[in-house]
Amino acid sequence: MIVMKFGGSSVESAAAITRVAGIVKARVGRRPVVVVSAMGKTTNRLLEIAALAKQNRIDDARQKAGELKTYHMVEARQLVADASAVEAIIDRHFAELDAMIQAIALLRDFPPSLIDAVSGLGERLSSQIVALAFDKLGMPSAHVDSRDVIHTDDRHTQAAPLYPESYAKLKAVVAPLAETKVVVMGGFIGSTLQGVPTTLGRGGSDFTASIVGAGIDAEEIQIWTDVDGMLTCDPRIVPGGHLIKTISFEEAAELAYFGAKVLHPATVLPAVEKNIPVLVLNSRRPEVQGTRIVSESVPCRNIIKSIACKPNITVMKIHSLRMLMAHGFLRRIFEIFDRFETPVDMLSTSEVSVSVTIDDARHVEELRTELEKFAEVEIEPQRALVCLVGDNIRGTAGVGVRIFRALQTVNVLMVSQGSSTLNFSFVIAAEDLKQAVQNLHAEFFADPDPEVFA
Ligand code: ASP
């Protein structure tokens, strides 16, 4: 059995779903379980509709809901044998949305449990439409409502899976069905043990695929996207990177933490535990081999596998002479970041100074006010974080000299190395980013190992 996950752009239209069906059909002998996202930008659109309802703009919300319904109707009708069946499904779901619009408008509130009920509608719809489309295209399918088999805690909008309960259901329900039919499920959604709808967090369909794969002991999890796979550098910054054919789970997760948008790191966890390889593939170019994420890193003559970056971060420099020889400085600082729910990505310290980088600068002024009660604070916006990832950078001599040679003309503001064995990160001005990545890529990928890079 394999799990095949298709994201929103892969199922955004009748043509895209037909393409998906072709990809699945070519692999039907491997007994695929298909996990789909909502069609196109449906999740965002659902949340926009709810936001209008919260402002009591019921007519605007209903108009937008009507447009979203028409979109689903138009695409779905082209895909199925019996239009009335799919119309009934779409009608039912949009009636539910309308009830929720009314509830939100009445309450002028959009609490997290209702956010999950609204935002999960997209996957409930897309999975049923795709299942019916597969039937029409000669691939007998079975739709499974993910809320019946993916159980979570009740942290709405960011629920954590209850693994034993979910695995037991997946084994009992999905695995036997997949013996004879192509199972189709919605990603992103689940429910509490009491049956209250939840979601796994935005972008959570990859996570669903990984949970399903682990639950049914799949031989492989395929994440079908609109990119060829993971690359040696971020194509938004420097085009022309090489495709990485094989990468370890740890390296892939490290890249994801530091800005590579291809895969969410949490995605790989259930797969890692069960040693199931995860493949990243392109649904528009299925012939491309993609990136295979495996548990152990494969031998490679290049020390660096990829250069990830966050092009726009903020640095906060915190300095306090009062902290000389004192203890508890870091605790005080991080307690404040915790209070404002602001994650810190990178850190460098000296005795009385600490610099941190943050991605989410929404609370930067409140953070400054609190920190200034015991320290001087400088804020530097428009910085970029660059992260080189490769197996055992920490234990390899001579990497640092190559990095700094490549950065000769660039002013490096912060450095972090050693806490992870496979990452070397530094901060520079955002305007230097392109130059830095170009130079580093030339330094480390002049001669890419053909076993690892395409
Ligand atoms: N549809 C959900 C989202 O847009 C989940 C996903 O696509 O992975 O976040």
Boltz pocket constraint, residues with backbone or C-beta under 6 A from the ligand:
constraints:
  - pocket:
      binder: B
      contacts: [[A, 7], [A, 8], [A, 37], [A, 38], [A, 40], [A, 43], [A, 44], [A, 119], [A, 122], [A, 187], [A, 188], [A, 201], [A, 202], [A, 203], [A, 204], [A, 205], [A, 206]]
      max_distance: 6.0
